[in-house]
Amino acid sequence: MKKILNISGMSFLEMMVSIVIFTIIVGSIFTVTYTGRLYWRVGTSQLDIQQQARQAVSFMAKELKQTRAGTGMVGGGASVAILEGLPTDDQPHTSVTFRIPFDIDNNGTVLNASGNVVDWSDKITYSLVNNQILRSVAGGGTKVLANNVSSLQFTRESGAPQLIEIKVITSKNIPGTTQPVTYTLSSWVHLEN
C-alpha cells in the first residue's frame, strides 16, 4: 500500500498576509503601551504640581493668617510696618513682606499685659524666583516652598483689607505632549492679629 503525503508550504501571498497581521498587532501593542505610559507621566506630573501648590499655599496661609495690617513694635521698642508691599489696591502683586508674632526677647510670650502683640519677627518675604516660591527671612535663610510655579499673586481688596488672596499657578512640561500640565490654586486668608 502506498501512502500519499500532502506536504505543502505557505504561498507568498499567505506569508505577506501573515506579516501584515503581525505588524498590525505589534503596532497596536506599541501604541497602547506608549499611550498608557504617556498618561501615567501626565497623571503623575499633575499630582506632583497639585501637591506642590497645595503645600505652598497652606504654608503661606498659615503664616499670613498670623500677621496684620498696620504697625507694631519689635522687641518692645521700635515701631515697624507689619505688612509691607501689599496695598489695598485690588491689584495682584508678585511678592509680600510681613512679620508674624515672635518671642524675640525669650520671655515666653509675645503679648503684653493688655493682650496686645508687642514682639514681631524679622521680615518674611514670599516671592517667585526661577519658577520657585521662596520664603526668605531678613537676616536668616531662604526656603523653597514649591517648584514648577509659573505664577504667584497676592491681592488685597480695598473693600476688605483684612483679606488676602493667594493665587498659585503651577505648570510642568511633559515630554511627548504639546501642552504643559497646569494647576491653579487660590485661597483667601483673613489677617487675625
FIKE-263591 format. One record per residue (C-alpha): x, y, z. Coordinates in nm, 4 decimals. Each point is the difference from the previous one (the first is absolute). Layout:
<fikes>
<fike><east>X</east><north>Y</north><up>Z</up></fike>
...
</fikes>
This chain:
<fikes>
<fike><east>0.0000</east><north>0.0000</north><up>0.0000</up></fike>
<fike><east>0.1131</east><north>0.3426</north><up>-0.0888</up></fike>
<fike><east>-0.0397</east><north>0.3019</north><up>0.2266</up></fike>
<fike><east>-0.0448</east><north>0.3325</north><up>-0.1584</up></fike>
<fike><east>0.1547</east><north>0.2808</north><up>0.1921</up></fike>
<fike><east>-0.1415</east><north>0.3422</north><up>-0.0600</up></fike>
<fike><east>0.2798</east><north>0.2364</north><up>0.0907</up></fike>
<fike><east>-0.0641</east><north>0.3601</north><up>-0.0739</up></fike>
<fike><east>0.1611</east><north>0.3297</north><up>0.1126</up></fike>
<fike><east>-0.1284</east><north>0.3500</north><up>0.0205</up></fike>
<fike><east>-0.0519</east><north>0.1857</north><up>-0.3170</up></fike>
<fike><east>0.1533</east><north>0.3425</north><up>-0.0422</up></fike>
<fike><east>-0.3414</east><north>0.1620</north><up>0.0405</up></fike>
<fike><east>-0.0701</east><north>-0.1830</north><up>0.3280</up></fike>
<fike><east>0.3390</east><north>0.1013</north><up>0.1339</up></fike>
<fike><east>-0.0618</east><north>0.3688</north><up>-0.0845</up></fike>
<fike><east>-0.3427</east><north>-0.0060</north><up>0.1667</up></fike>
<fike><east>0.1554</east><north>-0.1562</north><up>0.3121</up></fike>
<fike><east>0.2711</east><north>0.2678</north><up>0.0127</up></fike>
<fike><east>-0.2572</east><north>0.2791</north><up>-0.0383</up></fike>
<fike><east>-0.2194</east><north>-0.1442</north><up>0.2784</up></fike>
<fike><east>0.3041</east><north>-0.0436</north><up>0.2272</up></fike>
<fike><east>0.1113</east><north>0.3595</north><up>-0.0695</up></fike>
<fike><east>-0.3472</east><north>0.1348</north><up>0.0830</up></fike>
<fike><east>-0.0088</east><north>-0.1931</north><up>0.3293</up></fike>
<fike><east>0.3511</east><north>0.1145</north><up>0.1032</up></fike>
<fike><east>-0.0783</east><north>0.3599</north><up>-0.1019</up></fike>
<fike><east>-0.3216</east><north>-0.0049</north><up>0.2039</up></fike>
<fike><east>0.1788</east><north>-0.1367</north><up>0.3055</up></fike>
<fike><east>0.2699</east><north>0.2663</north><up>-0.0354</up></fike>
<fike><east>-0.2592</east><north>0.2791</north><up>-0.0367</up></fike>
<fike><east>-0.1986</east><north>-0.1152</north><up>0.3039</up></fike>
<fike><east>0.3187</east><north>-0.0306</north><up>0.2082</up></fike>
<fike><east>0.1309</east><north>0.3409</north><up>-0.1085</up></fike>
<fike><east>-0.3356</east><north>0.1678</north><up>0.0634</up></fike>
<fike><east>-0.0302</east><north>-0.1661</north><up>0.3417</up></fike>
<fike><east>0.3484</east><north>0.1141</north><up>0.1014</up></fike>
<fike><east>-0.0741</east><north>0.3530</north><up>-0.1228</up></fike>
<fike><east>-0.3220</east><north>0.0174</north><up>0.2031</up></fike>
<fike><east>0.1903</east><north>-0.1352</north><up>0.3018</up></fike>
<fike><east>0.2612</east><north>0.2777</north><up>-0.0313</up></fike>
<fike><east>-0.2683</east><north>0.2654</north><up>-0.0452</up></fike>
<fike><east>-0.1973</east><north>-0.1280</north><up>0.3000</up></fike>
<fike><east>0.3096</east><north>-0.0214</north><up>0.2193</up></fike>
<fike><east>0.1031</east><north>0.3521</north><up>-0.1016</up></fike>
<fike><east>-0.3487</east><north>0.1344</north><up>0.0722</up></fike>
<fike><east>0.0093</east><north>-0.1501</north><up>0.3477</up></fike>
<fike><east>0.3473</east><north>0.1397</north><up>0.0601</up></fike>
<fike><east>-0.0844</east><north>0.3598</north><up>-0.0960</up></fike>
<fike><east>-0.3317</east><north>-0.0147</north><up>0.1889</up></fike>
<fike><east>0.1777</east><north>-0.1204</north><up>0.3132</up></fike>
<fike><east>0.2670</east><north>0.2697</north><up>-0.0309</up></fike>
<fike><east>-0.2624</east><north>0.2737</north><up>-0.0438</up></fike>
<fike><east>-0.2075</east><north>-0.1245</north><up>0.2942</up></fike>
<fike><east>0.2982</east><north>-0.0267</north><up>0.2339</up></fike>
<fike><east>0.1275</east><north>0.3473</north><up>-0.0922</up></fike>
<fike><east>-0.3404</east><north>0.1689</north><up>0.0315</up></fike>
<fike><east>-0.0677</east><north>-0.1784</north><up>0.3295</up></fike>
<fike><east>0.3357</east><north>0.1093</north><up>0.1432</up></fike>
<fike><east>-0.0386</east><north>0.3610</north><up>-0.1176</up></fike>
<fike><east>-0.3599</east><north>0.0232</north><up>0.1230</up></fike>
<fike><east>0.0976</east><north>-0.1318</north><up>0.3427</up></fike>
<fike><east>0.2658</east><north>0.2682</north><up>0.0424</up></fike>
<fike><east>-0.1893</east><north>0.2873</north><up>-0.1624</up></fike>
<fike><east>-0.2966</east><north>-0.0721</north><up>0.2247</up></fike>
<fike><east>0.2182</east><north>0.0993</north><up>0.2975</up></fike>
<fike><east>0.0854</east><north>0.3478</north><up>-0.1320</up></fike>
<fike><east>-0.1972</east><north>0.3241</north><up>-0.0215</up></fike>
<fike><east>-0.0098</east><north>0.3235</north><up>-0.1898</up></fike>
<fike><east>0.1482</east><north>0.3060</north><up>0.1673</up></fike>
<fike><east>0.2921</east><north>0.0387</north><up>0.2375</up></fike>
<fike><east>0.1326</east><north>-0.1748</north><up>0.3048</up></fike>
<fike><east>0.2934</east><north>0.0020</north><up>0.2376</up></fike>
<fike><east>0.3107</east><north>-0.2123</north><up>-0.0381</up></fike>
<fike><east>0.1662</east><north>-0.1049</north><up>0.3226</up></fike>
<fike><east>-0.2394</east><north>0.2227</north><up>0.1924</up></fike>
<fike><east>0.1674</east><north>0.3104</north><up>-0.1497</up></fike>
<fike><east>0.0083</east><north>0.1104</north><up>-0.3629</up></fike>
<fike><east>-0.3221</east><north>0.0371</north><up>-0.1989</up></fike>
<fike><east>0.0079</east><north>-0.1850</north><up>-0.3336</up></fike>
<fike><east>-0.2348</east><north>-0.0809</north><up>-0.2874</up></fike>
<fike><east>-0.1427</east><north>-0.3488</north><up>0.0441</up></fike>
<fike><east>-0.1327</east><north>-0.0571</north><up>-0.3535</up></fike>
<fike><east>0.2044</east><north>0.1657</north><up>-0.2760</up></fike>
<fike><east>-0.0235</east><north>0.0210</north><up>-0.3762</up></fike>
<fike><east>-0.3597</east><north>-0.1154</north><up>-0.0235</up></fike>
<fike><east>-0.2268</east><north>0.3044</north><up>-0.0285</up></fike>
<fike><east>-0.3781</east><north>-0.0265</north><up>-0.0057</up></fike>
<fike><east>-0.0167</east><north>0.0867</north><up>-0.3696</up></fike>
<fike><east>-0.1835</east><north>-0.3061</north><up>-0.1357</up></fike>
<fike><east>0.3095</east><north>-0.0755</north><up>-0.2124</up></fike>
<fike><east>0.2005</east><north>-0.3236</north><up>0.0059</up></fike>
<fike><east>0.3552</east><north>0.0304</north><up>0.1344</up></fike>
<fike><east>0.2754</east><north>-0.2552</north><up>-0.0534</up></fike>
<fike><east>0.1452</east><north>0.0109</north><up>0.3531</up></fike>
<fike><east>-0.0941</east><north>0.0854</north><up>0.3557</up></fike>
<fike><east>0.2101</east><north>0.1007</north><up>0.2997</up></fike>
<fike><east>-0.1368</east><north>-0.0289</north><up>0.3523</up></fike>
<fike><east>0.0759</east><north>-0.0838</north><up>0.3618</up></fike>
<fike><east>-0.1625</east><north>-0.2524</north><up>0.2330</up></fike>
<fike><east>-0.0220</east><north>-0.0025</north><up>0.3800</up></fike>
<fike><east>0.3280</east><north>-0.1238</north><up>0.1402</up></fike>
<fike><east>0.1534</east><north>-0.0252</north><up>0.3449</up></fike>
<fike><east>0.3114</east><north>0.2005</north><up>-0.0782</up></fike>
<fike><east>0.1026</east><north>0.0644</north><up>0.3615</up></fike>
<fike><east>-0.0619</east><north>-0.3611</north><up>0.1083</up></fike>
<fike><east>-0.2330</east><north>0.0998</north><up>0.2819</up></fike>
<fike><east>-0.2452</east><north>-0.2751</north><up>-0.0901</up></fike>
<fike><east>-0.2635</east><north>0.2260</north><up>-0.1542</up></fike>
<fike><east>-0.0592</east><north>0.2343</north><up>-0.2928</up></fike>
<fike><east>-0.2792</east><north>0.1817</north><up>0.1864</up></fike>
<fike><east>0.0076</east><north>0.2846</north><up>0.2489</up></fike>
<fike><east>-0.2241</east><north>0.0294</north><up>0.3084</up></fike>
<fike><east>-0.2802</east><north>0.1434</north><up>-0.2171</up></fike>
<fike><east>0.0084</east><north>-0.3009</north><up>-0.2309</up></fike>
<fike><east>0.1508</east><north>0.1940</north><up>-0.2911</up></fike>
<fike><east>0.2778</east><north>-0.1470</north><up>-0.2133</up></fike>
<fike><east>0.3228</east><north>0.1866</north><up>0.0758</up></fike>
<fike><east>0.2672</east><north>-0.2223</north><up>-0.1536</up></fike>
<fike><east>0.0145</east><north>-0.0583</north><up>-0.3763</up></fike>
<fike><east>0.2376</east><north>-0.2142</north><up>-0.2029</up></fike>
<fike><east>0.2552</east><north>0.1147</north><up>-0.2534</up></fike>
<fike><east>-0.1432</east><north>0.0723</north><up>-0.3450</up></fike>
<fike><east>-0.1249</east><north>-0.3051</north><up>-0.1890</up></fike>
<fike><east>-0.0381</east><north>0.0250</north><up>-0.3777</up></fike>
<fike><east>-0.1770</east><north>-0.2356</north><up>-0.2381</up></fike>
<fike><east>0.1050</east><north>0.0421</north><up>-0.3622</up></fike>
<fike><east>0.0271</east><north>-0.1866</north><up>-0.3291</up></fike>
<fike><east>0.3583</east><north>-0.0497</north><up>-0.1218</up></fike>
<fike><east>0.0965</east><north>-0.2340</north><up>-0.2867</up></fike>
<fike><east>-0.3330</east><north>-0.1898</north><up>0.0151</up></fike>
<fike><east>0.0352</east><north>-0.0565</north><up>0.3751</up></fike>
<fike><east>-0.1947</east><north>0.1534</north><up>0.2867</up></fike>
<fike><east>0.2573</east><north>0.1186</north><up>0.2509</up></fike>
<fike><east>-0.0471</east><north>0.0884</north><up>0.3654</up></fike>
<fike><east>0.2773</east><north>0.2365</north><up>0.1027</up></fike>
<fike><east>0.0604</east><north>0.1315</north><up>0.3506</up></fike>
<fike><east>0.1927</east><north>0.3246</north><up>0.0446</up></fike>
<fike><east>0.3220</east><north>-0.0866</north><up>0.1737</up></fike>
<fike><east>-0.0847</east><north>-0.3701</north><up>-0.0335</up></fike>
<fike><east>-0.0257</east><north>-0.2617</north><up>-0.2683</up></fike>
<fike><east>-0.2025</east><north>-0.0811</north><up>-0.3071</up></fike>
<fike><east>-0.2296</east><north>-0.2991</north><up>-0.0409</up></fike>
<fike><east>-0.1525</east><north>-0.1371</north><up>-0.3219</up></fike>
<fike><east>-0.3739</east><north>-0.0559</north><up>0.0481</up></fike>
<fike><east>-0.0851</east><north>-0.1240</north><up>-0.3515</up></fike>
<fike><east>0.1523</east><north>-0.0700</north><up>-0.3407</up></fike>
<fike><east>-0.1494</east><north>0.0191</north><up>-0.3508</up></fike>
<fike><east>-0.1887</east><north>0.3205</north><up>0.0864</up></fike>
<fike><east>-0.0874</east><north>0.2239</north><up>-0.2932</up></fike>
<fike><east>-0.1916</east><north>0.2663</north><up>0.1959</up></fike>
<fike><east>-0.0299</east><north>0.1225</north><up>0.3604</up></fike>
<fike><east>-0.2414</east><north>0.2807</north><up>0.0865</up></fike>
<fike><east>-0.1119</east><north>0.1718</north><up>0.3196</up></fike>
<fike><east>-0.3021</east><north>0.2323</north><up>-0.0100</up></fike>
<fike><east>-0.1642</east><north>0.2213</north><up>0.2648</up></fike>
<fike><east>-0.3340</east><north>0.1531</north><up>-0.0843</up></fike>
<fike><east>-0.0776</east><north>0.3555</north><up>0.1049</up></fike>
<fike><east>-0.3393</east><north>-0.1098</north><up>0.1306</up></fike>
<fike><east>0.1483</east><north>-0.2756</north><up>0.2192</up></fike>
<fike><east>0.3557</east><north>0.0960</north><up>0.1076</up></fike>
<fike><east>0.0143</east><north>-0.2852</north><up>0.2547</up></fike>
<fike><east>-0.0267</east><north>-0.2566</north><up>-0.2818</up></fike>
<fike><east>0.2882</east><north>-0.1098</north><up>-0.2187</up></fike>
<fike><east>-0.0470</east><north>-0.2222</north><up>-0.3039</up></fike>
<fike><east>0.2888</east><north>-0.2330</north><up>-0.0798</up></fike>
<fike><east>0.0000</east><north>-0.1384</north><up>-0.3535</up></fike>
<fike><east>0.2562</east><north>-0.2544</north><up>-0.1200</up></fike>
<fike><east>0.0245</east><north>-0.1450</north><up>-0.3503</up></fike>
<fike><east>0.2263</east><north>-0.3000</north><up>-0.0420</up></fike>
<fike><east>0.1012</east><north>-0.1344</north><up>-0.3390</up></fike>
<fike><east>0.2148</east><north>-0.2848</north><up>-0.1280</up></fike>
<fike><east>0.1020</east><north>-0.1033</north><up>-0.3527</up></fike>
<fike><east>-0.0336</east><north>-0.3713</north><up>-0.0738</up></fike>
<fike><east>0.2086</east><north>-0.1558</north><up>-0.2783</up></fike>
<fike><east>-0.2309</east><north>-0.1345</north><up>-0.2698</up></fike>
<fike><east>-0.2773</east><north>0.2554</north><up>0.0597</up></fike>
<fike><east>-0.0650</east><north>0.3291</north><up>-0.1739</up></fike>
<fike><east>-0.1475</east><north>0.1858</north><up>0.2983</up></fike>
<fike><east>0.1449</east><north>0.0298</north><up>0.3510</up></fike>
<fike><east>-0.1973</east><north>-0.1369</north><up>0.2930</up></fike>
<fike><east>-0.1250</east><north>0.2923</north><up>0.2113</up></fike>
<fike><east>-0.1798</east><north>0.0386</north><up>0.3311</up></fike>
<fike><east>-0.1410</east><north>0.3167</north><up>0.1572</up></fike>
<fike><east>-0.0688</east><north>0.0315</north><up>0.3722</up></fike>
<fike><east>-0.1468</east><north>0.3019</north><up>0.1717</up></fike>
<fike><east>-0.0606</east><north>0.0567</north><up>0.3701</up></fike>
<fike><east>-0.1249</east><north>0.2879</north><up>0.2141</up></fike>
<fike><east>0.1739</east><north>0.0802</north><up>0.3284</up></fike>
<fike><east>-0.1485</east><north>0.2126</north><up>0.2789</up></fike>
<fike><east>0.2592</east><north>0.1999</north><up>0.1929</up></fike>
<fike><east>-0.0652</east><north>-0.0804</north><up>0.3650</up></fike>
<fike><east>0.2334</east><north>0.2171</north><up>0.2110</up></fike>
</fikes>
